[in-house]
Each structure stands twice: as structure tokens, then as C-alpha cells.
Amino acid sequence: MLDVGRHPNIELMAYSEVDKVEGEAGAFKVTVRRKARYVDEDRCTGCGACAEKCPTVVSDAFNEGLGQRRAVYSWFAQGIPSTHTIDADHCRQLNGKKCGICKKVCQADAIDFEQQDRFIDIDAGAIIVASGYDVFDASRIPEYQYRQIPNVITAIEFERLLSASGPTSGHLHRPSDLAVEEEIKGLEKKAAKALKMLGKFEKKYEKGSEEFYLEYRDGKYEGDEDRRKWAEKYEAYLAVSGPLEEMKKEAEAFDVAKRLAFVQCVGSRDFRFYPFCSGYCCMHSIKEAIIANEHEPETTSVIFGMDIRAVGKGFEEYKIRGGNQSGISYIRGRVAEIVEGPGHNPVVVYEDTRERKVMEQAFDMVILATACAPSRDVEGLAEILGIEINRFGFFQTGTSQPLDTTRPGIFTCGCAHGPMDIPESVAQASGAAARAAQILTDSRMRKAS
């Protein structure tokens, strides 16, 4: 990515979207909307001082909601350009409240609350659509109880947990445990605030709150309004400190997830949703299980699937190595449902089609290998580009020219074309670039003649 950003013949327009496309092959006129960042890209050094001081905390979409970020943020650490963006939906200043802390701490004077969207016209001979994909919403399959059982997560969420730059720094802490730890932090703040208030009463009356409260309950201070308030504050403290101590004891037993289950074909190869195979899910689950074992050698994984489609070069050997060296077991069977057991442990109910038996097994965490779905607003983009989409929602291409869309001069590659893994996407990208170069060459020859 750094090489692309430095290349003299490549102009990156991050945080932008195509607004209009006119013309024909060899002579397209493309209008691009450059959305307001409220941060000057040329001045911003990416130091992060603004994000450190921003008081507004929101859910981090890049980390799939498993972590938090500030209202001024960088999408991810290695992003190009290395700059920040202000979230207009959550920024206090942009929503009419008094703040502006980020502007005060920015030594580069890069914060610009008056910045507006800009429109840029580009002359292009050819267009390549590589709009990627979205993951299937696993909550559409109610029997898997995604979002109902905290330790049932998707493959992309698990990917972020495994990442060293993720919300847990690469440690496989369970979402249910993270929620308890977050609640402990909240209760500790409340307890500290309550103790500070109690300290004022204790100093005033030179008596401990516990001793005073016993006397108050015996009716010693009946009719004393100030001491009644003291008693109420102490009762509020007890309501916080009791659950806090219980949660702390519970948290002492927390450990990283070591028993993992991967459920394949969640939304794919399913006539209710997407009848096709997503292509990369089997190998992705194997890779994640191997990495999890590298993080913690005691980790074992079970991959549930109708079959394992290891169709690329070296993929079958990789699958076998995962079973032999990384504690992976492969069970041929479709998961019927997932229920919650003791300790927030998900219990997988499945039919082992080899044994021809219905079984169940408890795990620390269940990972759903969700289907490759068309990217959001693909219909809107198709309308702007003037091209068609197929019945599955991906861009329509020809059988003899698999990279050509229904409009001459516009090509597609990667998961915009259909589900595929990284090597195939890279190969298609090279092919699409060659087709685009062919259009440009033909256009130049026509102009020369």
C-alpha cells in the first residue's frame, strides 16, 4: 500500500465515492465526491493527538464493534493517506455543542470544521470496478443465536480478536468476559465517586460510614435530614460495591478461549439465502484455527462443514497440516442450532453424518463462517455506472469475457465479480488491468489515425 501511495502515476482518493459517470469507452467523464473529513489531509501528520484528547467515545466499526474509538479517528493504523477524519454524526462541535478540543491540541492546525464536500471531474479511458463485498448478516439465521449468545461471533470478528492491532491485542478474550470487565470499570467509577461523597460526610462527623449506618438503622438519628442523605449515599454505595466484588471474583477465573468451533456455510450453499459456495471460507477458518493455536498451544478447534473445499494449490496439504499440528478436528455435519450453556459457553447441536447421530458439544467460543455477500448499495453503484448486476447481486459479466461488464470500457474483478479468494482476485485484477490497457491503446490508435 505504501508503494501505491508513493507511485507517481497513481492518485489515491480515499474517503471518496463516484457520483456520476458519463461518456463511452476511451472517453469517460467521472465525477467523484470527495467527502469532507474536517481535517486537512496536507497538514495532518497522523500524530493522533486529536484522538487522544477527544472526549466522545463511539463504537469502532473497523473492529466490528468489539472496541471503541473517538469521534476523530484514523480508520486503521496503516491507512493511506496517514490522516484522521472527524465523524460528523458524533462530533460535539459539528452537532452544535461546545467542544473543539481537537482543534486546540492540533499543532499542525489541520482541523477545519468548515470543510465541505468537493466534486472533482476525471477524464478516464476505462474503469475497473473492485468494490469488494460484505459479509452475510448471521442474525438472519435465528437458530445460531448470533447477537443473542455473546460468545457466538463471526469470522471477521474473530479475525479482529486475533489481530495484534485489534481490541484485545491478539488475545482471545471472550466477548462475554470483555463485557463483564467493561462493567467492572463502570462500577469502579461509580464506587469511587460514591466513596468521595461519603468521605465528606465522614470528615464532617468524624465517623466511619459503616459505623454511622448501623446507628442510623437503629433509629438514633431520626429526623436529621443531613444524616438521612448520608444514609442514602451509603446505601447507593452498597448497591454498587456488592455486585462489583462479585464480578471481580468472577473475573479472576477468566481465561482466553481454548475450545473453538467453526461453523461453515453460514448463509452460503443455502437456498434460503445464497445457493453458491463463497470459495474462501474453508481455508479462512483453517488459517484462523492455526493462528489461534500459535497464540495459545492448548487451543483446539473443531470445524463443522458439509465438506472442506480445499481446491487451491497446496490447500489440501495445509488442511492436513492443521489437523496434524494445530489441534484441528474436522466433523462432517450440518449444525442444527446453537444454545447457551453454563458459563456463557455456546453448545453446538449437530448431526455427525458419518456417525449418523445427533450430538452436542460445548465450546468456549463459536465462530460463524459467514457467506460472501454483495457490497452495500451495489444497485446504486450499478445505476451510476450504467451496468447490470446478476441475480445474486454481483456485477454481471460475459461468459466469453468474464471481466467485461455490460457496458463497454467498464471492467470488474475480485469479489465485485463474485466470491473468490485473494490469489484469484489478484489474478483477475491483472486481467482487468490488461483489458483496460487494451481499451486505452485502441483509443489512442483511433485518435492517431
N, C-alpha and C positions, 0 to 999 in steps of 0.2 A: 504493500500500500504506500509506503514511503517513496518507493521508486516511481510509482504512478503520480504521486503528488508533485514530484520534482521534475517530471518529464516535460520538456519544452513544448511538445506537441499535444499535450493533454491538459484540458482545463476542467477541473472538478467543480461542480456546482452542487455542493451539499446543501441540505435543508431547502430544496427547491422542488418544484413539480411542473410538469408540462401542462400548459394552459390551452394551447391551440396549435394545430398542425395544418398547414395549407401547402398547396403545390403538388408536385409529382416527383417521381424518381429522378434524381440528379439535380433537382431544384426545389427542395422543400424549404419552407419558411416556418420555423418553430418558435413559438412564443413561450418563454419559461418564466414562471412566477418565482422570484427569489423571496422567500418568506422572511419577515422581519425577525431577527434574532434579538434585537435590542442590545446587541453587543457588536462593536465594530471589529470585524474579522482581521483587518490590517493592523489594528492596535493591540488586540488581545494577545497576550503572551502565553495563555493557558496555565498561569501560575496557580489558579484555584483559590486565591484569597477571597474572592467574592462568595464562592460556595461555602467556604469555612464560616463566614460571618452571617450568611443569610439565615434569618430566623424561621423561615417557612419550610416545614418538612412534609414531603409528599411521598407516595409510593413510587418505587423505582420500576418503571416498565421494562427497562433493559434486563433487570434481574427478575423479571416475571412476578413482580410484587413481593418477592421474598426479602427485599431490602428496602431502604429508604434513600432518598436524595433530597437536595434542596431545590427551591424554585428557580435558582440559577444553577446550571449544571452543564457538565460535559457528558454526552451520550455514553461514551465509554473511553477508557484511558488512552487507547492507541488511535483514536479517531483522527481523520484528516479532513479539514484543517484542524489544528490543535487550538480550538477555541471553545467558548462557552455560549450557552443560549439561555434566555430567560423564558420561563414557562408563563405565558400571558394569562393562562387560566387560573394560576395560583399565586402569581406575584402580587404582593400587597400594594405596591406603588401603582401598578398598571390597573388595579381594581379600585382605585380611588382612596386607598388608605395611606396613611403617612408612614413611610419607611425610607427607602433609598439608601440603605446601609451598604449595598454592594457598590453603588456609585462613589460613596465616601471612601471605601477602602481600596478601590481600584487605582493603583498608582499609574497605570497606563492610560487612564481616562478613556476607557473603551466602552463604558456603559452609556447607552443612548436610548432613553425612554421615548424619544420622539421618532424613532426609526419606523419606516413604513415599508410595506411590500413593494418590490420593484419588478418591472416587467422588462425582459431582455429578449430581443429578436435574434435568432441564429439562422444563418444560411447553411443548410445541410444537403449533401447529395444522397445520403442513405441514413436510415435509422435502425438501430438494433434495440429491441425491447428485451431487457433482462430484469424484469420486475420481481423475480423471486416467487415466494409462496408464503402462505400462512399455515399454521398447524390447526388441525381439527379440534373443535371445542369438545373435549371429552365429557363435559357435563350433559351432552345430548344423549349419552348412554347412561340412564339412571341406575342400572344395576351395578355399575362400577363405583358409584357414590363419590365421584370426583367433586371436590369442594365441600363435601359433606364429611368425609373422613380426612382429617388433616394430613395423614401420612400416606395418602394416595396422591401422587404427583405425576406430572407429565415428563416426557423425556427431556424437553428443553429446560424445564425447571431443575431437573436432576443435573443437567449439563452445567447450569449456573452454580449449583451447590458444589460440584466437583472443581470448578474453576478457582484458581488461586486468587483471581481478582473479583470473585463472587462475594455474596453476602456473608458467607461463613469461612472465607479464605481457604476454600478447598476441603474443609472438614465436613463429613456427612452428618451434621446435626439434623435431627428430625424436626419437621415443621411444628409438631405438637410441643416439642421441648423448647423450640425457639419462642413459641407463643407464651409459654409459662415464664421463661426468662425475661421476656419483654414485660409481662405483667408484674413480675417481681420488681423490675426497675421502676415501674409506675407506682407500685405500693410503697417502695422505699422512699420515693419523693414525697408521697403523701404523709408517711410516717415521720420523716424528717421535719416537714412543715408543722405537723401536729406537736412534735416534741418541742419545737421552737416556741410555739404558743404556750405550751404547758410550762416551759421554763420561766416565762414571765410571771405566771401565777405563783410558781414555787418560790421565785425570788421575792415576790411581793409579800407572801405569807410565811416565808421561811419554813416550808414544809414540803415533803415529797408528795407527788400526786397520788400515789398508791395509798399512802397513809391517810391523806385527806379524804380520798374517795370512800374508804371504809367508814370513816367518821360520818361522812355525808349520808351514806346509806342507812346509818343508824339514826338519822334524823337530827344530828347535832346542829346543823346549820339551816334549819328550816326557816324560810322567809328571807334568807340572804341571797339577793339577786346576783351579786358578783360571783359568789361561790357556786351558785346554780350553773352559771356559764362555764365555770371551771370544770364542774362535773360533766357537763355536756361535751366539752372538749376532750376530756379523758375517755369518755365512752366512745367518742368518734375515733380516738387513737386505738382503743382496744379492738374496735371493729376492723381496723386496718392491720394492726400488729399480729393478731391471731392468725388470719389467713396467710399473712406474709411468712410467718415462721413455718407453717405447714408446707408452703410452696418451696421454701428454702430446703427443707428436709427432702422433699420430693426431687428437687433439682440435684441434690448430692448424688443421686443414683443414675443421673442421665449419662448416657454414653453415645458414641457415634453409632449409626445404623450399620449392622453387620450381616443381617439376613435380608437379602434383597430379592424381590420378584419383579421380572419384566414381563408385561403382558403385551403381546404383539397384535398387530392388525386392529388397532382401536380406531374404528371409523373406515378403515380400508378393507378391501375384499369383503365388503358388507353391502348387500343390495339395499339396505335402508339408507345408506349414505354414499360411499364411493366404492363401486364394484371393482376398481382396479387395485393392483399392488403398488405401494408407494416406492418400492425399489430399494431404498436405503435403510429402512427401519431395522431389519435383522442385524446388519453389520454394525449399525449405530449402537444397538443395545449390547452387542458383544463387546464393542470397544469400551462402552461406559462401564460394563461389568469388570473388564480387565483393569481399567484405570482405578476403579473403586478398590479392587484387590491390591493394587500397587500402593494406594494410600494407606490401607489397613489390611495386612496379610491374613487376618482372621475372617475377612469378609467372604461370604459365599453368596452365589446368585443362582436363581432358577429362572430360566427363560421359557415362558409358556407360548407355544405357537402351533398353528396348524402344520407348518413346516418351516424350516430355516432356508431362506433363499440366498445362498452364498454363491452368486453367479459370476463374480469378477475374478480377475487373475489373482491367485493367492488367497482368495477369500475362504475357501474350504479349509485350507491349512490353518488360517487364522482362527477359524471357528474351533477346529480340533485342539489347537494350542490353548485356547481359552478354557476348554474343558479339562485339559490335562494339567495346566499350570496355574490357572487363576480361579479355581473353585467354582466353575460354572457347570450347571446341570441343565440339560435340555429336555423338556417334557412336551410330548406331542399331545396337545389337547386344547380345547377352547375354554376359556374362563367364563363361567356362567354368571358369577356375581362376586362382589367383594363386600364383606361385612366387617364391623369393628369389634375386636376382641378386647380382653383385659389389657390395660396399659397403653391404650390407643394403638394397639397392634392390629394392622389390617389382616383379615383372614380371607384367603383366596379359596373359593369353591370352584372346582373344575372337574371335567371328565378326562381321565387319562385314557386316550383312545387306543393305546397299546394294551393296557391292562383291562380296558373296558369296565372301569369302575369310576364312580363319582367319589372324589376325595376332597379334603380341605387341608390347608396348611397355613400357619401363622407366620408373618414376617414383620420385620421392623419397619420396612418401607416397601411400597409397591409403585413401580414406575410404568406408566402407560405410554406405549409407543404409538403416538397419535399419527393419523394419516396426513399426507401432504395435500393441503387444500389450496385452491387458487387464492392469490393475494387479494386483499381487501380492495373494493372499488375497481375490480378488473373490468367491469362493464363500463364504468365511467371512462377509464383509460382507453378501452377499445373504441368507444364512441369518439373520443378526441382524435385518436389516430386513424379512425375510419377503417378499422379491421374487424374481423369476426372472431367470436370465441366458439369453442365446441360445446357439446352438451355437458361436459364436466366442468366448464368454466375456465379452461386454459385457452390460449390463443390458437386459433385454427391454422393449420399449415397443410401444404400439399403432400400427397403420398410420394411423388417423384422428386419434389423439392422440399424436404422436411424442415428446412429453416426459413422458408418463404411464407409470409403471412398472405392474407387475401388482398393486400394492396401492394403493388409493385414498389420496390425500393425500401420496404419495411420488413425486417427480419427479426427472428426471435431465437432465444437459446436458453438453456438451463431450465429451471422449474417454471418459468413463464410458459414454456412449451409443453411441459408435462413433468410428472415426478421423475427425478433422476438423482444419482449421487454426484459427488464432486468431480471424479475423473471424467465422467460422461459430460458434465456441464462444461468443464474446461475444453474438452474436445469440440463440443458444439459451439462454444464461444469462438474458437479458432475458425471453424467453418463459417460462422456468421460474419466474422471479420473479412474472410476471403470473399464471401458473396457481396459484402458492402464495397470492398475494393474493386470488384468486378463492375459494379454499377458506376462507381466514380470513374473508372478507366473508360468505360463505354461513353459516359457523358462527355469526357474530355475529348475523346476521339471525334464525337459528333460535332463538338464546337470547333475543333481544328479543321474539320472538312467543310 
